Amino acid sequence: MIKEEIRQVIRRQKASLSKDVIDLQSSLIREQFLALKEYKESSQIILYAAFNQEVNTLPLIRQALLDGKKVALPRVMKDNIEFYYISSLTDLAESSFGIPEPEPVDKLEWEKGSNLILVPGLAFDKQGNRIGYGKSYYDRYFGAHRESFLKICFAYGFQVYEEIPFETHDVKIDILITEDGVLRI
């Protein structure tokens, strides 16, 4: 299958998920993330606000703030994304795409060492390849920045394939978390 066919298949499968299934599986995935050594040792974390039937990240954002982490989220700026710190969920406003985004006030400052970033996506494979939503925001961002990123993705089990198509500019992920467990790549 080509990328667009996979995107369509996953979108249909996600659309069929009930709120109860999303809540249960999101909770299992968040618990595994919060148990990661990398999360516990991080002082700042870059997350995103879930959209549509994605794994619900809003409780994770709340928890990271309660844990004293510096939390930043993405904001689309024309053809790119930038990340801005928030201090609460009230710092988010709905974008023209309907996605909660931070106001462009307090821009992210990368810390030395590994930066923990949660990356959205539609499909993944066990070699660390990811199919996003088709705009390449994250791939361009990683390509333009030389910081060290620990890239983590959340997915429902049906989003994980043995192998998916990828291109040379696609950035691989480091950790994939599903309701069934943590895959370190």
MODELLER restraints for C-alpha pairs under 7 A, 6 or more apart:
rsr = mdl.restraints
at = mdl.atoms
rsr.add(forms.Gaussian(group=physical.xy_distance, feature=features.Distance(at['CA:2:A'], at['CA:165:A']), mean=6.63, stdev=0.5))
rsr.add(forms.Gaussian(group=physical.xy_distance, feature=features.Distance(at['CA:3:A'], at['CA:131:A']), mean=6.89, stdev=0.5))
rsr.add(forms.Gaussian(group=physical.xy_distance, feature=features.Distance(at['CA:3:A'], at['CA:165:A']), mean=6.48, stdev=0.5))
rsr.add(forms.Gaussian(group=physical.xy_distance, feature=features.Distance(at['CA:7:A'], at['CA:122:A']), mean=6.35, stdev=0.5))
rsr.add(forms.Gaussian(group=physical.xy_distance, feature=features.Distance(at['CA:10:A'], at['CA:122:A']), mean=6.49, stdev=0.5))
rsr.add(forms.Gaussian(group=physical.xy_distance, feature=features.Distance(at['CA:10:A'], at['CA:159:A']), mean=6.52, stdev=0.5))
rsr.add(forms.Gaussian(group=physical.xy_distance, feature=features.Distance(at['CA:14:A'], at['CA:53:A']), mean=5.86, stdev=0.5))
rsr.add(forms.Gaussian(group=physical.xy_distance, feature=features.Distance(at['CA:15:A'], at['CA:53:A']), mean=6.67, stdev=0.5))
rsr.add(forms.Gaussian(group=physical.xy_distance, feature=features.Distance(at['CA:22:A'], at['CA:55:A']), mean=6.63, stdev=0.5))
rsr.add(forms.Gaussian(group=physical.xy_distance, feature=features.Distance(at['CA:25:A'], at['CA:179:A']), mean=5.46, stdev=0.5))
rsr.add(forms.Gaussian(group=physical.xy_distance, feature=features.Distance(at['CA:26:A'], at['CA:55:A']), mean=4.96, stdev=0.5))
rsr.add(forms.Gaussian(group=physical.xy_distance, feature=features.Distance(at['CA:26:A'], at['CA:56:A']), mean=5.54, stdev=0.5))
rsr.add(forms.Gaussian(group=physical.xy_distance, feature=features.Distance(at['CA:28:A'], at['CA:179:A']), mean=5.41, stdev=0.5))
rsr.add(forms.Gaussian(group=physical.xy_distance, feature=features.Distance(at['CA:29:A'], at['CA:177:A']), mean=6.23, stdev=0.5))
rsr.add(forms.Gaussian(group=physical.xy_distance, feature=features.Distance(at['CA:29:A'], at['CA:178:A']), mean=5.69, stdev=0.5))
rsr.add(forms.Gaussian(group=physical.xy_distance, feature=features.Distance(at['CA:29:A'], at['CA:179:A']), mean=5.12, stdev=0.5))
rsr.add(forms.Gaussian(group=physical.xy_distance, feature=features.Distance(at['CA:30:A'], at['CA:60:A']), mean=6.59, stdev=0.5))
rsr.add(forms.Gaussian(group=physical.xy_distance, feature=features.Distance(at['CA:43:A'], at['CA:69:A']), mean=5.13, stdev=0.5))
rsr.add(forms.Gaussian(group=physical.xy_distance, feature=features.Distance(at['CA:43:A'], at['CA:70:A']), mean=6.31, stdev=0.5))
rsr.add(forms.Gaussian(group=physical.xy_distance, feature=features.Distance(at['CA:44:A'], at['CA:69:A']), mean=4.99, stdev=0.5))
rsr.add(forms.Gaussian(group=physical.xy_distance, feature=features.Distance(at['CA:44:A'], at['CA:70:A']), mean=4.32, stdev=0.5))
rsr.add(forms.Gaussian(group=physical.xy_distance, feature=features.Distance(at['CA:44:A'], at['CA:71:A']), mean=5.81, stdev=0.5))
rsr.add(forms.Gaussian(group=physical.xy_distance, feature=features.Distance(at['CA:45:A'], at['CA:69:A']), mean=6.74, stdev=0.5))
rsr.add(forms.Gaussian(group=physical.xy_distance, feature=features.Distance(at['CA:45:A'], at['CA:70:A']), mean=6.27, stdev=0.5))
rsr.add(forms.Gaussian(group=physical.xy_distance, feature=features.Distance(at['CA:45:A'], at['CA:71:A']), mean=5.19, stdev=0.5))
rsr.add(forms.Gaussian(group=physical.xy_distance, feature=features.Distance(at['CA:45:A'], at['CA:72:A']), mean=6.50, stdev=0.5))
rsr.add(forms.Gaussian(group=physical.xy_distance, feature=features.Distance(at['CA:45:A'], at['CA:116:A']), mean=5.23, stdev=0.5))
rsr.add(forms.Gaussian(group=physical.xy_distance, feature=features.Distance(at['CA:45:A'], at['CA:117:A']), mean=6.02, stdev=0.5))
rsr.add(forms.Gaussian(group=physical.xy_distance, feature=features.Distance(at['CA:46:A'], at['CA:71:A']), mean=5.82, stdev=0.5))
rsr.add(forms.Gaussian(group=physical.xy_distance, feature=features.Distance(at['CA:46:A'], at['CA:72:A']), mean=4.78, stdev=0.5))
rsr.add(forms.Gaussian(group=physical.xy_distance, feature=features.Distance(at['CA:46:A'], at['CA:73:A']), mean=5.73, stdev=0.5))
rsr.add(forms.Gaussian(group=physical.xy_distance, feature=features.Distance(at['CA:46:A'], at['CA:116:A']), mean=6.25, stdev=0.5))
rsr.add(forms.Gaussian(group=physical.xy_distance, feature=features.Distance(at['CA:46:A'], at['CA:117:A']), mean=4.56, stdev=0.5))
rsr.add(forms.Gaussian(group=physical.xy_distance, feature=features.Distance(at['CA:46:A'], at['CA:118:A']), mean=6.11, stdev=0.5))
rsr.add(forms.Gaussian(group=physical.xy_distance, feature=features.Distance(at['CA:47:A'], at['CA:72:A']), mean=6.24, stdev=0.5))
rsr.add(forms.Gaussian(group=physical.xy_distance, feature=features.Distance(at['CA:47:A'], at['CA:73:A']), mean=5.23, stdev=0.5))
rsr.add(forms.Gaussian(group=physical.xy_distance, feature=features.Distance(at['CA:47:A'], at['CA:117:A']), mean=6.10, stdev=0.5))
rsr.add(forms.Gaussian(group=physical.xy_distance, feature=features.Distance(at['CA:47:A'], at['CA:118:A']), mean=5.02, stdev=0.5))
rsr.add(forms.Gaussian(group=physical.xy_distance, feature=features.Distance(at['CA:48:A'], at['CA:73:A']), mean=5.14, stdev=0.5))
rsr.add(forms.Gaussian(group=physical.xy_distance, feature=features.Distance(at['CA:48:A'], at['CA:74:A']), mean=6.27, stdev=0.5))
rsr.add(forms.Gaussian(group=physical.xy_distance, feature=features.Distance(at['CA:48:A'], at['CA:118:A']), mean=6.85, stdev=0.5))
rsr.add(forms.Gaussian(group=physical.xy_distance, feature=features.Distance(at['CA:49:A'], at['CA:57:A']), mean=5.82, stdev=0.5))
rsr.add(forms.Gaussian(group=physical.xy_distance, feature=features.Distance(at['CA:49:A'], at['CA:58:A']), mean=6.14, stdev=0.5))
rsr.add(forms.Gaussian(group=physical.xy_distance, feature=features.Distance(at['CA:49:A'], at['CA:100:A']), mean=5.91, stdev=0.5))
rsr.add(forms.Gaussian(group=physical.xy_distance, feature=features.Distance(at['CA:50:A'], at['CA:56:A']), mean=5.42, stdev=0.5))
rsr.add(forms.Gaussian(group=physical.xy_distance, feature=features.Distance(at['CA:50:A'], at['CA:57:A']), mean=5.46, stdev=0.5))
rsr.add(forms.Gaussian(group=physical.xy_distance, feature=features.Distance(at['CA:50:A'], at['CA:58:A']), mean=6.99, stdev=0.5))
rsr.add(forms.Gaussian(group=physical.xy_distance, feature=features.Distance(at['CA:51:A'], at['CA:99:A']), mean=5.97, stdev=0.5))
rsr.add(forms.Gaussian(group=physical.xy_distance, feature=features.Distance(at['CA:55:A'], at['CA:154:A']), mean=6.65, stdev=0.5))
rsr.add(forms.Gaussian(group=physical.xy_distance, feature=features.Distance(at['CA:55:A'], at['CA:155:A']), mean=6.83, stdev=0.5))
rsr.add(forms.Gaussian(group=physical.xy_distance, feature=features.Distance(at['CA:65:A'], at['CA:71:A']), mean=6.64, stdev=0.5))
rsr.add(forms.Gaussian(group=physical.xy_distance, feature=features.Distance(at['CA:65:A'], at['CA:87:A']), mean=6.99, stdev=0.5))
rsr.add(forms.Gaussian(group=physical.xy_distance, feature=features.Distance(at['CA:70:A'], at['CA:85:A']), mean=6.98, stdev=0.5))
rsr.add(forms.Gaussian(group=physical.xy_distance, feature=features.Distance(at['CA:71:A'], at['CA:85:A']), mean=5.48, stdev=0.5))
rsr.add(forms.Gaussian(group=physical.xy_distance, feature=features.Distance(at['CA:71:A'], at['CA:86:A']), mean=5.94, stdev=0.5))
rsr.add(forms.Gaussian(group=physical.xy_distance, feature=features.Distance(at['CA:72:A'], at['CA:83:A']), mean=5.80, stdev=0.5))
rsr.add(forms.Gaussian(group=physical.xy_distance, feature=features.Distance(at['CA:72:A'], at['CA:84:A']), mean=4.93, stdev=0.5))
rsr.add(forms.Gaussian(group=physical.xy_distance, feature=features.Distance(at['CA:72:A'], at['CA:85:A']), mean=3.95, stdev=0.5))
rsr.add(forms.Gaussian(group=physical.xy_distance, feature=features.Distance(at['CA:72:A'], at['CA:86:A']), mean=5.85, stdev=0.5))
rsr.add(forms.Gaussian(group=physical.xy_distance, feature=features.Distance(at['CA:72:A'], at['CA:108:A']), mean=6.54, stdev=0.5))
rsr.add(forms.Gaussian(group=physical.xy_distance, feature=features.Distance(at['CA:73:A'], at['CA:83:A']), mean=5.21, stdev=0.5))
rsr.add(forms.Gaussian(group=physical.xy_distance, feature=features.Distance(at['CA:73:A'], at['CA:84:A']), mean=5.61, stdev=0.5))
rsr.add(forms.Gaussian(group=physical.xy_distance, feature=features.Distance(at['CA:73:A'], at['CA:85:A']), mean=6.50, stdev=0.5))
rsr.add(forms.Gaussian(group=physical.xy_distance, feature=features.Distance(at['CA:73:A'], at['CA:101:A']), mean=6.79, stdev=0.5))
rsr.add(forms.Gaussian(group=physical.xy_distance, feature=features.Distance(at['CA:73:A'], at['CA:102:A']), mean=6.42, stdev=0.5))
rsr.add(forms.Gaussian(group=physical.xy_distance, feature=features.Distance(at['CA:74:A'], at['CA:81:A']), mean=6.02, stdev=0.5))
rsr.add(forms.Gaussian(group=physical.xy_distance, feature=features.Distance(at['CA:74:A'], at['CA:82:A']), mean=5.53, stdev=0.5))
rsr.add(forms.Gaussian(group=physical.xy_distance, feature=features.Distance(at['CA:74:A'], at['CA:83:A']), mean=4.34, stdev=0.5))
rsr.add(forms.Gaussian(group=physical.xy_distance, feature=features.Distance(at['CA:74:A'], at['CA:84:A']), mean=6.50, stdev=0.5))
rsr.add(forms.Gaussian(group=physical.xy_distance, feature=features.Distance(at['CA:74:A'], at['CA:101:A']), mean=6.41, stdev=0.5))
rsr.add(forms.Gaussian(group=physical.xy_distance, feature=features.Distance(at['CA:75:A'], at['CA:81:A']), mean=5.42, stdev=0.5))
rsr.add(forms.Gaussian(group=physical.xy_distance, feature=features.Distance(at['CA:75:A'], at['CA:82:A']), mean=5.45, stdev=0.5))
rsr.add(forms.Gaussian(group=physical.xy_distance, feature=features.Distance(at['CA:75:A'], at['CA:83:A']), mean=6.04, stdev=0.5))
rsr.add(forms.Gaussian(group=physical.xy_distance, feature=features.Distance(at['CA:75:A'], at['CA:101:A']), mean=5.41, stdev=0.5))
rsr.add(forms.Gaussian(group=physical.xy_distance, feature=features.Distance(at['CA:75:A'], at['CA:102:A']), mean=6.33, stdev=0.5))
rsr.add(forms.Gaussian(group=physical.xy_distance, feature=features.Distance(at['CA:76:A'], at['CA:82:A']), mean=6.60, stdev=0.5))
rsr.add(forms.Gaussian(group=physical.xy_distance, feature=features.Distance(at['CA:80:A'], at['CA:137:A']), mean=5.54, stdev=0.5))
rsr.add(forms.Gaussian(group=physical.xy_distance, feature=features.Distance(at['CA:81:A'], at['CA:137:A']), mean=6.02, stdev=0.5))
rsr.add(forms.Gaussian(group=physical.xy_distance, feature=features.Distance(at['CA:83:A'], at['CA:107:A']), mean=6.04, stdev=0.5))
rsr.add(forms.Gaussian(group=physical.xy_distance, feature=features.Distance(at['CA:83:A'], at['CA:108:A']), mean=5.44, stdev=0.5))
rsr.add(forms.Gaussian(group=physical.xy_distance, feature=features.Distance(at['CA:84:A'], at['CA:102:A']), mean=6.24, stdev=0.5))
rsr.add(forms.Gaussian(group=physical.xy_distance, feature=features.Distance(at['CA:84:A'], at['CA:104:A']), mean=6.19, stdev=0.5))
rsr.add(forms.Gaussian(group=physical.xy_distance, feature=features.Distance(at['CA:84:A'], at['CA:105:A']), mean=6.80, stdev=0.5))
rsr.add(forms.Gaussian(group=physical.xy_distance, feature=features.Distance(at['CA:84:A'], at['CA:106:A']), mean=5.34, stdev=0.5))
rsr.add(forms.Gaussian(group=physical.xy_distance, feature=features.Distance(at['CA:84:A'], at['CA:107:A']), mean=4.33, stdev=0.5))
rsr.add(forms.Gaussian(group=physical.xy_distance, feature=features.Distance(at['CA:84:A'], at['CA:108:A']), mean=5.05, stdev=0.5))
rsr.add(forms.Gaussian(group=physical.xy_distance, feature=features.Distance(at['CA:85:A'], at['CA:106:A']), mean=5.50, stdev=0.5))
rsr.add(forms.Gaussian(group=physical.xy_distance, feature=features.Distance(at['CA:85:A'], at['CA:107:A']), mean=6.25, stdev=0.5))
rsr.add(forms.Gaussian(group=physical.xy_distance, feature=features.Distance(at['CA:85:A'], at['CA:108:A']), mean=6.00, stdev=0.5))
rsr.add(forms.Gaussian(group=physical.xy_distance, feature=features.Distance(at['CA:86:A'], at['CA:102:A']), mean=6.69, stdev=0.5))
rsr.add(forms.Gaussian(group=physical.xy_distance, feature=features.Distance(at['CA:91:A'], at['CA:102:A']), mean=5.79, stdev=0.5))
rsr.add(forms.Gaussian(group=physical.xy_distance, feature=features.Distance(at['CA:91:A'], at['CA:103:A']), mean=6.79, stdev=0.5))
rsr.add(forms.Gaussian(group=physical.xy_distance, feature=features.Distance(at['CA:92:A'], at['CA:100:A']), mean=5.46, stdev=0.5))
rsr.add(forms.Gaussian(group=physical.xy_distance, feature=features.Distance(at['CA:92:A'], at['CA:101:A']), mean=4.98, stdev=0.5))
rsr.add(forms.Gaussian(group=physical.xy_distance, feature=features.Distance(at['CA:92:A'], at['CA:102:A']), mean=4.51, stdev=0.5))
rsr.add(forms.Gaussian(group=physical.xy_distance, feature=features.Distance(at['CA:92:A'], at['CA:103:A']), mean=6.70, stdev=0.5))
rsr.add(forms.Gaussian(group=physical.xy_distance, feature=features.Distance(at['CA:93:A'], at['CA:100:A']), mean=5.16, stdev=0.5))
rsr.add(forms.Gaussian(group=physical.xy_distance, feature=features.Distance(at['CA:93:A'], at['CA:101:A']), mean=5.40, stdev=0.5))
rsr.add(forms.Gaussian(group=physical.xy_distance, feature=features.Distance(at['CA:93:A'], at['CA:102:A']), mean=6.31, stdev=0.5))
rsr.add(forms.Gaussian(group=physical.xy_distance, feature=features.Distance(at['CA:94:A'], at['CA:100:A']), mean=4.32, stdev=0.5))
rsr.add(forms.Gaussian(group=physical.xy_distance, feature=features.Distance(at['CA:94:A'], at['CA:101:A']), mean=6.10, stdev=0.5))
rsr.add(forms.Gaussian(group=physical.xy_distance, feature=features.Distance(at['CA:95:A'], at['CA:101:A']), mean=6.26, stdev=0.5))
rsr.add(forms.Gaussian(group=physical.xy_distance, feature=features.Distance(at['CA:113:A'], at['CA:148:A']), mean=6.22, stdev=0.5))
rsr.add(forms.Gaussian(group=physical.xy_distance, feature=features.Distance(at['CA:114:A'], at['CA:148:A']), mean=4.97, stdev=0.5))
rsr.add(forms.Gaussian(group=physical.xy_distance, feature=features.Distance(at['CA:114:A'], at['CA:149:A']), mean=5.37, stdev=0.5))
rsr.add(forms.Gaussian(group=physical.xy_distance, feature=features.Distance(at['CA:114:A'], at['CA:150:A']), mean=5.99, stdev=0.5))
rsr.add(forms.Gaussian(group=physical.xy_distance, feature=features.Distance(at['CA:115:A'], at['CA:148:A']), mean=6.06, stdev=0.5))
rsr.add(forms.Gaussian(group=physical.xy_distance, feature=features.Distance(at['CA:115:A'], at['CA:149:A']), mean=4.68, stdev=0.5))
rsr.add(forms.Gaussian(group=physical.xy_distance, feature=features.Distance(at['CA:115:A'], at['CA:150:A']), mean=5.70, stdev=0.5))
rsr.add(forms.Gaussian(group=physical.xy_distance, feature=features.Distance(at['CA:116:A'], at['CA:149:A']), mean=6.12, stdev=0.5))
rsr.add(forms.Gaussian(group=physical.xy_distance, feature=features.Distance(at['CA:116:A'], at['CA:150:A']), mean=4.92, stdev=0.5))
rsr.add(forms.Gaussian(group=physical.xy_distance, feature=features.Distance(at['CA:116:A'], at['CA:151:A']), mean=6.43, stdev=0.5))
rsr.add(forms.Gaussian(group=physical.xy_distance, feature=features.Distance(at['CA:117:A'], at['CA:149:A']), mean=6.74, stdev=0.5))
rsr.add(forms.Gaussian(group=physical.xy_distance, feature=features.Distance(at['CA:117:A'], at['CA:150:A']), mean=6.12, stdev=0.5))
rsr.add(forms.Gaussian(group=physical.xy_distance, feature=features.Distance(at['CA:117:A'], at['CA:151:A']), mean=5.23, stdev=0.5))
rsr.add(forms.Gaussian(group=physical.xy_distance, feature=features.Distance(at['CA:117:A'], at['CA:152:A']), mean=6.15, stdev=0.5))
rsr.add(forms.Gaussian(group=physical.xy_distance, feature=features.Distance(at['CA:118:A'], at['CA:151:A']), mean=6.06, stdev=0.5))
rsr.add(forms.Gaussian(group=physical.xy_distance, feature=features.Distance(at['CA:118:A'], at['CA:152:A']), mean=4.85, stdev=0.5))
rsr.add(forms.Gaussian(group=physical.xy_distance, feature=features.Distance(at['CA:118:A'], at['CA:153:A']), mean=5.66, stdev=0.5))
rsr.add(forms.Gaussian(group=physical.xy_distance, feature=features.Distance(at['CA:119:A'], at['CA:151:A']), mean=6.42, stdev=0.5))
rsr.add(forms.Gaussian(group=physical.xy_distance, feature=features.Distance(at['CA:119:A'], at['CA:152:A']), mean=5.97, stdev=0.5))
rsr.add(forms.Gaussian(group=physical.xy_distance, feature=features.Distance(at['CA:119:A'], at['CA:153:A']), mean=5.24, stdev=0.5))
rsr.add(forms.Gaussian(group=physical.xy_distance, feature=features.Distance(at['CA:120:A'], at['CA:132:A']), mean=6.80, stdev=0.5))
rsr.add(forms.Gaussian(group=physical.xy_distance, feature=features.Distance(at['CA:120:A'], at['CA:153:A']), mean=6.20, stdev=0.5))
rsr.add(forms.Gaussian(group=physical.xy_distance, feature=features.Distance(at['CA:121:A'], at['CA:130:A']), mean=6.45, stdev=0.5))
rsr.add(forms.Gaussian(group=physical.xy_distance, feature=features.Distance(at['CA:121:A'], at['CA:131:A']), mean=5.81, stdev=0.5))
rsr.add(forms.Gaussian(group=physical.xy_distance, feature=features.Distance(at['CA:121:A'], at['CA:132:A']), mean=4.18, stdev=0.5))
rsr.add(forms.Gaussian(group=physical.xy_distance, feature=features.Distance(at['CA:121:A'], at['CA:133:A']), mean=6.43, stdev=0.5))
rsr.add(forms.Gaussian(group=physical.xy_distance, feature=features.Distance(at['CA:122:A'], at['CA:131:A']), mean=5.66, stdev=0.5))
rsr.add(forms.Gaussian(group=physical.xy_distance, feature=features.Distance(at['CA:122:A'], at['CA:132:A']), mean=5.36, stdev=0.5))
rsr.add(forms.Gaussian(group=physical.xy_distance, feature=features.Distance(at['CA:122:A'], at['CA:133:A']), mean=6.57, stdev=0.5))
rsr.add(forms.Gaussian(group=physical.xy_distance, feature=features.Distance(at['CA:122:A'], at['CA:159:A']), mean=6.56, stdev=0.5))
rsr.add(forms.Gaussian(group=physical.xy_distance, feature=features.Distance(at['CA:123:A'], at['CA:130:A']), mean=5.76, stdev=0.5))
rsr.add(forms.Gaussian(group=physical.xy_distance, feature=features.Distance(at['CA:123:A'], at['CA:131:A']), mean=5.03, stdev=0.5))
rsr.add(forms.Gaussian(group=physical.xy_distance, feature=features.Distance(at['CA:123:A'], at['CA:159:A']), mean=4.81, stdev=0.5))
rsr.add(forms.Gaussian(group=physical.xy_distance, feature=features.Distance(at['CA:123:A'], at['CA:160:A']), mean=5.93, stdev=0.5))
rsr.add(forms.Gaussian(group=physical.xy_distance, feature=features.Distance(at['CA:124:A'], at['CA:130:A']), mean=4.49, stdev=0.5))
rsr.add(forms.Gaussian(group=physical.xy_distance, feature=features.Distance(at['CA:124:A'], at['CA:131:A']), mean=6.28, stdev=0.5))
rsr.add(forms.Gaussian(group=physical.xy_distance, feature=features.Distance(at['CA:124:A'], at['CA:159:A']), mean=6.24, stdev=0.5))
rsr.add(forms.Gaussian(group=physical.xy_distance, feature=features.Distance(at['CA:124:A'], at['CA:160:A']), mean=4.87, stdev=0.5))
rsr.add(forms.Gaussian(group=physical.xy_distance, feature=features.Distance(at['CA:124:A'], at['CA:161:A']), mean=6.07, stdev=0.5))
rsr.add(forms.Gaussian(group=physical.xy_distance, feature=features.Distance(at['CA:124:A'], at['CA:164:A']), mean=6.93, stdev=0.5))
rsr.add(forms.Gaussian(group=physical.xy_distance, feature=features.Distance(at['CA:125:A'], at['CA:160:A']), mean=5.39, stdev=0.5))
rsr.add(forms.Gaussian(group=physical.xy_distance, feature=features.Distance(at['CA:125:A'], at['CA:161:A']), mean=4.79, stdev=0.5))
rsr.add(forms.Gaussian(group=physical.xy_distance, feature=features.Distance(at['CA:125:A'], at['CA:162:A']), mean=5.32, stdev=0.5))
rsr.add(forms.Gaussian(group=physical.xy_distance, feature=features.Distance(at['CA:125:A'], at['CA:163:A']), mean=5.09, stdev=0.5))
rsr.add(forms.Gaussian(group=physical.xy_distance, feature=features.Distance(at['CA:125:A'], at['CA:164:A']), mean=5.99, stdev=0.5))
rsr.add(forms.Gaussian(group=physical.xy_distance, feature=features.Distance(at['CA:126:A'], at['CA:162:A']), mean=5.95, stdev=0.5))
rsr.add(forms.Gaussian(group=physical.xy_distance, feature=features.Distance(at['CA:126:A'], at['CA:163:A']), mean=6.93, stdev=0.5))
rsr.add(forms.Gaussian(group=physical.xy_distance, feature=features.Distance(at['CA:127:A'], at['CA:185:A']), mean=6.37, stdev=0.5))
rsr.add(forms.Gaussian(group=physical.xy_distance, feature=features.Distance(at['CA:128:A'], at['CA:172:A']), mean=4.92, stdev=0.5))
rsr.add(forms.Gaussian(group=physical.xy_distance, feature=features.Distance(at['CA:128:A'], at['CA:173:A']), mean=4.83, stdev=0.5))
rsr.add(forms.Gaussian(group=physical.xy_distance, feature=features.Distance(at['CA:128:A'], at['CA:174:A']), mean=6.38, stdev=0.5))
rsr.add(forms.Gaussian(group=physical.xy_distance, feature=features.Distance(at['CA:128:A'], at['CA:185:A']), mean=5.99, stdev=0.5))
rsr.add(forms.Gaussian(group=physical.xy_distance, feature=features.Distance(at['CA:129:A'], at['CA:164:A']), mean=6.94, stdev=0.5))
rsr.add(forms.Gaussian(group=physical.xy_distance, feature=features.Distance(at['CA:129:A'], at['CA:166:A']), mean=6.63, stdev=0.5))
rsr.add(forms.Gaussian(group=physical.xy_distance, feature=features.Distance(at['CA:129:A'], at['CA:172:A']), mean=5.00, stdev=0.5))
rsr.add(forms.Gaussian(group=physical.xy_distance, feature=features.Distance(at['CA:129:A'], at['CA:173:A']), mean=6.50, stdev=0.5))
rsr.add(forms.Gaussian(group=physical.xy_distance, feature=features.Distance(at['CA:130:A'], at['CA:172:A']), mean=6.64, stdev=0.5))
rsr.add(forms.Gaussian(group=physical.xy_distance, feature=features.Distance(at['CA:139:A'], at['CA:169:A']), mean=6.97, stdev=0.5))
rsr.add(forms.Gaussian(group=physical.xy_distance, feature=features.Distance(at['CA:139:A'], at['CA:170:A']), mean=5.84, stdev=0.5))
rsr.add(forms.Gaussian(group=physical.xy_distance, feature=features.Distance(at['CA:139:A'], at['CA:171:A']), mean=5.64, stdev=0.5))
rsr.add(forms.Gaussian(group=physical.xy_distance, feature=features.Distance(at['CA:150:A'], at['CA:174:A']), mean=6.19, stdev=0.5))
rsr.add(forms.Gaussian(group=physical.xy_distance, feature=features.Distance(at['CA:151:A'], at['CA:173:A']), mean=5.00, stdev=0.5))
rsr.add(forms.Gaussian(group=physical.xy_distance, feature=features.Distance(at['CA:151:A'], at['CA:174:A']), mean=5.21, stdev=0.5))
rsr.add(forms.Gaussian(group=physical.xy_distance, feature=features.Distance(at['CA:151:A'], at['CA:175:A']), mean=6.49, stdev=0.5))
rsr.add(forms.Gaussian(group=physical.xy_distance, feature=features.Distance(at['CA:152:A'], at['CA:173:A']), mean=6.20, stdev=0.5))
rsr.add(forms.Gaussian(group=physical.xy_distance, feature=features.Distance(at['CA:152:A'], at['CA:174:A']), mean=5.97, stdev=0.5))
rsr.add(forms.Gaussian(group=physical.xy_distance, feature=features.Distance(at['CA:152:A'], at['CA:175:A']), mean=4.72, stdev=0.5))
rsr.add(forms.Gaussian(group=physical.xy_distance, feature=features.Distance(at['CA:152:A'], at['CA:176:A']), mean=5.83, stdev=0.5))
rsr.add(forms.Gaussian(group=physical.xy_distance, feature=features.Distance(at['CA:153:A'], at['CA:175:A']), mean=6.39, stdev=0.5))
rsr.add(forms.Gaussian(group=physical.xy_distance, feature=features.Distance(at['CA:153:A'], at['CA:176:A']), mean=4.93, stdev=0.5))
rsr.add(forms.Gaussian(group=physical.xy_distance, feature=features.Distance(at['CA:153:A'], at['CA:177:A']), mean=6.22, stdev=0.5))
rsr.add(forms.Gaussian(group=physical.xy_distance, feature=features.Distance(at['CA:154:A'], at['CA:176:A']), mean=6.03, stdev=0.5))
rsr.add(forms.Gaussian(group=physical.xy_distance, feature=features.Distance(at['CA:154:A'], at['CA:177:A']), mean=4.98, stdev=0.5))
rsr.add(forms.Gaussian(group=physical.xy_distance, feature=features.Distance(at['CA:154:A'], at['CA:178:A']), mean=6.00, stdev=0.5))
rsr.add(forms.Gaussian(group=physical.xy_distance, feature=features.Distance(at['CA:155:A'], at['CA:177:A']), mean=6.26, stdev=0.5))
rsr.add(forms.Gaussian(group=physical.xy_distance, feature=features.Distance(at['CA:155:A'], at['CA:178:A']), mean=5.04, stdev=0.5))
rsr.add(forms.Gaussian(group=physical.xy_distance, feature=features.Distance(at['CA:156:A'], at['CA:178:A']), mean=5.31, stdev=0.5))
rsr.add(forms.Gaussian(group=physical.xy_distance, feature=features.Distance(at['CA:156:A'], at['CA:179:A']), mean=6.36, stdev=0.5))
rsr.add(forms.Gaussian(group=physical.xy_distance, feature=features.Distance(at['CA:157:A'], at['CA:178:A']), mean=5.76, stdev=0.5))
rsr.add(forms.Gaussian(group=physical.xy_distance, feature=features.Distance(at['CA:157:A'], at['CA:179:A']), mean=6.75, stdev=0.5))
rsr.add(forms.Gaussian(group=physical.xy_distance, feature=features.Distance(at['CA:174:A'], at['CA:184:A']), mean=6.11, stdev=0.5))
rsr.add(forms.Gaussian(group=physical.xy_distance, feature=features.Distance(at['CA:174:A'], at['CA:185:A']), mean=5.16, stdev=0.5))
rsr.add(forms.Gaussian(group=physical.xy_distance, feature=features.Distance(at['CA:175:A'], at['CA:182:A']), mean=6.96, stdev=0.5))
rsr.add(forms.Gaussian(group=physical.xy_distance, feature=features.Distance(at['CA:175:A'], at['CA:183:A']), mean=5.66, stdev=0.5))
rsr.add(forms.Gaussian(group=physical.xy_distance, feature=features.Distance(at['CA:175:A'], at['CA:184:A']), mean=4.62, stdev=0.5))
rsr.add(forms.Gaussian(group=physical.xy_distance, feature=features.Distance(at['CA:175:A'], at['CA:185:A']), mean=5.88, stdev=0.5))
rsr.add(forms.Gaussian(group=physical.xy_distance, feature=features.Distance(at['CA:176:A'], at['CA:182:A']), mean=5.90, stdev=0.5))
rsr.add(forms.Gaussian(group=physical.xy_distance, feature=features.Distance(at['CA:176:A'], at['CA:183:A']), mean=5.09, stdev=0.5))
rsr.add(forms.Gaussian(group=physical.xy_distance, feature=features.Distance(at['CA:176:A'], at['CA:184:A']), mean=6.58, stdev=0.5))
rsr.add(forms.Gaussian(group=physical.xy_distance, feature=features.Distance(at['CA:177:A'], at['CA:183:A']), mean=6.24, stdev=0.5))
